[in-house]
Amino acid sequence: DYITSFLYDANDAILSSTGYNQSGAYYTEYIDTESFARMWMAKEYSMDWDACVSIYMYMDEDHKLHAGPLWDNDNAFGMSESIYNNTDINYNVVLNGGYHSTLDSWLTKLMNFQDFLDTVKRLFRDYSYVFNNHTMSNLASNHVSAISASANMNFMLWREKYNITSELYLVSFLNRRDNYFNTYVPALEVETESGDYMVEDGTYYIESSLQIDKVIESVDGEQDGSDAVLGDYRAAESQRFYLSSAGNGYYNIVSLDTGKLLTVDTLSRVDGTEVGFETAGAGDRQLWKVKYSSSGYFYIIAFNGMYLTVEDANAGADSKLVVNVGSNSKNQKFRFIL
């Protein structure tokens, strides 16, 4: 009964439009997001046409479902007759459901949640060297070199259907899939209409739209008034922030490094007013709204309606953050990455 009830509750959350089930529990209470993101990447990269119906799961001591281990890959890596030698390598198997597009697949439905897509993109960034350097296709190519003589001899003696052509196709498949993944995954976003937007409370890196891997950072954080700047992403605590709902659609943005809050110097509506980090207690100067822009990016707006801005649209290291009047410019757009 426990397992049945758990699965029903998880299913209700994942299949809902908001990620919450009727009990008010968010889908992340039921699944280990990172393991499902890894499964998504493995199934999508390999173009496994059974991706949406044939995965293993197990429950770990955290009382969450974990995706894995991998199995049932007979329709992956170009082996499906429907796509074998098909030039349309740029196909989204999970999004389109593969053979099972009419079913409510968890991997497909999870793509409706930006926090899940952000996890996928973070993992992609962590393992980008695999795709950028064609690691998989190089391994396959080395395998071709190692077995080609034996495979050709087998074909000469027994005329078996399997020969080196299959291996060569795999090398080509992996190369083309690498190229597609390098474009497709970083652009994954949930389409959302512009306007005020409730981002779930949680810990994020806050990346500028000016340049990938340029994130907000607190410097000299032990002192009140320490600067908020744009820095190169390096997974530092000073680059991680907790978004905490403060009521009425506002948030506090809290540095995990120091516990201090993102604070505007004054509520006067003056372009170039500096932004830094101060101890909690500065009232409205520490309240921020999040407004959706487009393509997964948001405006971060102070209580007085001024927009968080990278000074002079400079994406260099240690560019200061200020507030300016909203201008729809790239230096006022940010995205939240888990």
HELIX and SHEET records of a PDB file:
HELIX    1   1 TYR A    2  LEU A   15  1                                  14    
HELIX    2   2 TYR A   27  GLU A   29  5                                   3    
HELIX    3   3 THR A   33  TYR A   45  1                                  13    
HELIX    4   4 VAL A   93  ASN A   96  1                                   4    
HELIX    5   5 GLY A   98  HIS A  100  5                                   3    
HELIX    6   6 TRP A  106  LYS A  109  1                                   4    
HELIX    7   7 LEU A  110  ASN A  112  5                                   3    
HELIX    8   8 GLN A  114  ASP A  126  1                                  13    
HELIX    9   9 SER A  128  ASN A  132  1                                   5    
HELIX   10  10 THR A  135  TRP A  158  1                                  24    
HELIX   11  11 ILE A  164  TYR A  184  1                                  21    
HELIX   12  12 VAL A  185  ALA A  187  5                                   3    
HELIX   13  13 GLU A  237  GLN A  239  5                                   3    
HELIX   14  14 GLY A  283  GLN A  286  5                                   4    
HELIX   15  15 GLU A  311  ALA A  313  5                                   3    
HELIX   16  16 LYS A  330  GLN A  332  5                                   3    
SHEET    1   A 2 MET A  57  MET A  59  0                                        
SHEET    2   A 2 LEU A  65  ALA A  67 -1                                        
SHEET    1   B 3 GLY A 195  ASP A 196  0                                        
SHEET    2   B 3 TRP A 288  SER A 294 -1                                        
SHEET    3   B 3 TYR A 297  ALA A 302 -1                                        
SHEET    1   C 4 TYR A 250  SER A 255  0                                        
SHEET    2   C 4 PHE A 241  GLY A 247 -1                                        
SHEET    3   C 4 GLY A 202  SER A 208 -1                                        
SHEET    4   C 4 PHE A 334  ILE A 337 -1                                        
SHEET    1   D 4 LYS A 214  SER A 218  0                                        
SHEET    2   D 4 SER A 226  ASP A 232 -1                                        
SHEET    3   D 4 THR A 273  GLU A 278 -1                                        
SHEET    4   D 4 LEU A 261  VAL A 264 -1                                        
SHEET    1   E 4 LYS A 214  SER A 218  0                                        
SHEET    2   E 4 SER A 226  ASP A 232 -1                                        
SHEET    3   E 4 SER A 319  ASN A 324 -1                                        
SHEET    4   E 4 TYR A 307  VAL A 310 -1                                        
END                                                                             
